[in-house]
Amino acid sequence: MRTGSEPATARSALRARLWLSVWGVAWAIFGTAAFALTGHLGWAIACGVLWVVVTVDMTMILRHLRQGPHYQPGRDIPPYRPPDSGPPFRRPPRHRHP
C-alpha cells in the first residue's frame, strides 16, 4: 500500500550494498593491476577511478551503518505509517451492461 511518505520512510539494504562494494573493490584492484601490468594505461586509469568511487561509496555505507537505527531502522519498525481509516475516496458504482 502506498501512503505518499515513501521518500521519508524508505530503507536501504546497507549490508548488501557493503558486500557489493567489497566485491567491487576487489575487482577494481585486480583490474587496475592487470591492465597496468599489460600496458593498457587507459583501462588501468578507468579501473583506478572506479576503485576510488567504490571506496568512497563503501566509506559512506560504513558511516551509515555506524550511525545506528535512526538511519537504518530495524525489522520491528514498519516501512510506512499504517493508514488510519479506509480509503480516502469512495469508488463510483460499476454499471453492468449486457
N, C-alpha and C positions, 0 to 999 in steps of 0.2 A: 504494500500500500504506500503510495506517495503522499507525503504531507506538505511538501514545499520547503522543508527545512533541511534537505539533504546536504547542501554545502556546509552547513554549520555542524551537522552531526555525523559527517562521513568518517569512516575509519579506514586506515590503510593497513595492509598486511606487511608490517615493518620487518618482521623476521624473515619472511620470504624475500623481500627486497634486499635484506642484508646478505642472504646466501647467494642471491643472483649477482650482487655486487662483488662478492668474494670470487665467484666463478668468472666474472668479467675481468677482475684484476688479474687473475691467474692467466687468462688467455691474452690479455693485453701485454703483460710482461713477456710471455712466450713469443707473441707476435713481434714485439719490439726487438727482442734479442735475435730471433730467427731472421727477420728482414735486415737487421743491421749486419749480421754475420754474412749474409748472402750478397750484400752490396746494394740492396734496394732501399736507398735512403728515403725516398718519398713515402713508401709504405711504412718504414720504421718510424718516421715522424708522425704519420697518421695514427699508428698504434700507440705511440708515446702520448699524443694528445688525448686519445681515448682513455689511456691509463690514468691521466690526470683527472679527467672528467669523472670517471668511475670512482676514483679515490675520494674526490670531493663529495660525491653523492653518498659514498659509504660513511664518511665522517658525519654528514648531516643525518643519516639514518641512525647512527650510533648516538648522536646527540638527542634525537627524538626518543629513542628507547630509554636513555638515561633520565629523561625528564619525567618519566613516570606516567601514571594512568590519566593525568589531565590531558595529555596529548595522545595517549593510546589507551582508550577505555578497555576495561576488562570484559569478559563474556557476560557478566551479570548486568551490564548497562545496555539497554536496548539501543539499536541504531537510530531510532526515531521516537518522537513523543507519541504515545498511543492516542488515537482520536478520542475526544471527549464524548461525542454523540454519534448519531448516524450520519448518513451522507448530508452534505451541506445544501443540497438541492433535491427537489422532487422530480423524478423522471416522468416525462409525459406518458400517458397511457398508449399502449400499442394497439393500433387498429388492425383487425384481421379482415383481409379482403379475400374473397374466394377466387 
